[in-house]
């Protein structure tokens, strides 16, 4: 069952029918996948260059800072430049 669910065929099915990013690089260029999700062609280099975020024992605090400040910027409550400065300052305090 695990072998089947982790196969390129299932990855393609999930990409076409569920808009889930494929696990296999060649699925990103499949014509059926690109017909359903044309932007996947641009997603492959992003996925290939992605890096895991750093592990922190204070993840909840870090996540809260980023979430609340980003939401404020998206809601136009604060300016993007000020938001970046605020996130940086708060994270420096959290991660001391």
C-alpha positions as a Markdown table, in Angstrom:
| # | Residue | x | y | z |
|---|---|---|---|---|
| 1 | Unk | 0.0 | 0.0 | 0.0 |
| 2 | Unk | 2.8 | 2.4 | 0.9 |
| 3 | Unk | 4.6 | 1.6 | -2.3 |
| 4 | Unk | 1.5 | 2.3 | -4.3 |
| 5 | Unk | 0.6 | 5.6 | -2.5 |
| 6 | Unk | 4.2 | 6.9 | -3.0 |
| 7 | Unk | 4.3 | 6.1 | -6.7 |
| 8 | Unk | 4.7 | 8.6 | -9.6 |
| 9 | Unk | 1.2 | 7.5 | -10.8 |
| 10 | Unk | -0.4 | 8.5 | -7.5 |
| 11 | Unk | 1.6 | 11.7 | -7.4 |
| 12 | Unk | 0.3 | 12.6 | -10.8 |
| 13 | Unk | -3.3 | 11.7 | -9.8 |
| 14 | Unk | -3.0 | 14.0 | -6.7 |
| 15 | Unk | -1.5 | 16.8 | -8.7 |
| 16 | Unk | -4.3 | 16.7 | -11.4 |
| 17 | Unk | -7.3 | 16.0 | -9.1 |
| 18 | Unk | -6.2 | 17.6 | -5.8 |
| 19 | Unk | -3.7 | 20.3 | -6.9 |
| 20 | Unk | -1.1 | 18.8 | -4.6 |
| 21 | Unk | 2.5 | 19.5 | -5.5 |
| 22 | Unk | 4.1 | 16.3 | -7.0 |
| 23 | Unk | 6.8 | 14.4 | -5.2 |
| 24 | Unk | 8.6 | 13.4 | -8.4 |
| 25 | Unk | 10.3 | 16.0 | -10.6 |
| 26 | Unk | 9.1 | 14.5 | -13.9 |
| 27 | Unk | 5.4 | 14.8 | -12.8 |
| 28 | Unk | 5.8 | 18.6 | -13.0 |
| 29 | Unk | 6.3 | 18.4 | -16.7 |
| 30 | Unk | 3.6 | 15.9 | -17.5 |
| 31 | Unk | 1.1 | 17.3 | -20.0 |
| 32 | Unk | -2.0 | 16.3 | -18.0 |
| 33 | Unk | -0.6 | 17.9 | -14.8 |
| 34 | Unk | 0.3 | 21.1 | -16.7 |
| 35 | Unk | -3.1 | 21.2 | -18.2 |
| 36 | Unk | -4.7 | 21.1 | -14.8 |
| 37 | Unk | -2.1 | 23.3 | -13.1 |
| 38 | Unk | -0.1 | 25.4 | -15.7 |
| 39 | Unk | 1.9 | 27.1 | -12.9 |
| 40 | Unk | 3.5 | 23.8 | -11.8 |
| 41 | Unk | 6.1 | 24.4 | -14.5 |
| 42 | Unk | 7.3 | 27.4 | -12.5 |
| 43 | Unk | 7.0 | 25.6 | -9.2 |
| 44 | Unk | 9.6 | 22.9 | -9.9 |
| 45 | Unk | 12.7 | 25.1 | -9.5 |
| 46 | Unk | 11.2 | 26.5 | -6.3 |
| 47 | Unk | 10.5 | 23.1 | -4.8 |
| 48 | Unk | 14.0 | 21.8 | -5.9 |
| 49 | Unk | 15.7 | 24.8 | -4.2 |
| 50 | Unk | 13.6 | 24.8 | -1.0 |
| 51 | Unk | 15.3 | 24.3 | 2.3 |
| 52 | Unk | 13.8 | 23.1 | 5.6 |
| 53 | Unk | 13.2 | 25.8 | 8.1 |
| 54 | Unk | 15.5 | 25.9 | 11.2 |
| 55 | Unk | 14.4 | 23.9 | 14.2 |
| 56 | Unk | 13.6 | 26.0 | 17.3 |
| 57 | Unk | 12.4 | 25.0 | 20.7 |
| 58 | Unk | 10.6 | 28.3 | 20.6 |
| 59 | Unk | 8.7 | 27.5 | 17.4 |
| 60 | Unk | 5.3 | 28.7 | 18.7 |
| 61 | Unk | 6.7 | 32.1 | 19.6 |
| 62 | Unk | 8.5 | 32.5 | 16.3 |
| 63 | Unk | 5.4 | 31.4 | 14.4 |
| 64 | Unk | 3.2 | 33.8 | 16.3 |
| 65 | Unk | 5.5 | 36.8 | 15.5 |
| 66 | Unk | 5.7 | 36.0 | 11.8 |
| 67 | Unk | 2.0 | 35.3 | 11.6 |
| 68 | Unk | 0.7 | 38.3 | 13.3 |
| 69 | Unk | 3.1 | 40.7 | 11.7 |
| 70 | Unk | 2.5 | 39.3 | 8.2 |
| 71 | Unk | -1.2 | 39.5 | 8.7 |
| 72 | Unk | -0.9 | 43.2 | 9.7 |
| 73 | Unk | 1.1 | 43.9 | 6.5 |
| 74 | Unk | -1.4 | 42.0 | 4.3 |
| 75 | Unk | -4.3 | 43.9 | 6.0 |
| 76 | Unk | -2.4 | 47.1 | 5.3 |
| 77 | Unk | -2.3 | 47.9 | 9.0 |
| 78 | Unk | 1.4 | 48.3 | 8.8 |
| 79 | Unk | 3.8 | 49.1 | 5.9 |
| 80 | Unk | 5.9 | 46.1 | 4.6 |
| 81 | Unk | 9.2 | 47.8 | 5.5 |
| 82 | Unk | 8.0 | 48.4 | 9.0 |
| 83 | Unk | 6.7 | 44.9 | 9.3 |
| 84 | Unk | 10.1 | 43.4 | 8.3 |
| 85 | Unk | 11.8 | 45.6 | 10.9 |
| 86 | Unk | 9.2 | 44.6 | 13.5 |
| 87 | Unk | 9.6 | 40.9 | 12.8 |
| 88 | Unk | 13.4 | 41.1 | 12.9 |
| 89 | Unk | 13.3 | 42.9 | 16.2 |
| 90 | Unk | 10.8 | 40.6 | 17.9 |
| 91 | Unk | 12.6 | 37.5 | 16.6 |
| 92 | Unk | 15.9 | 38.7 | 18.0 |
| 93 | Unk | 14.3 | 39.0 | 21.4 |
| 94 | Unk | 12.6 | 35.6 | 21.2 |
| 95 | Unk | 15.8 | 33.8 | 20.0 |
| 96 | Unk | 18.2 | 35.2 | 22.5 |
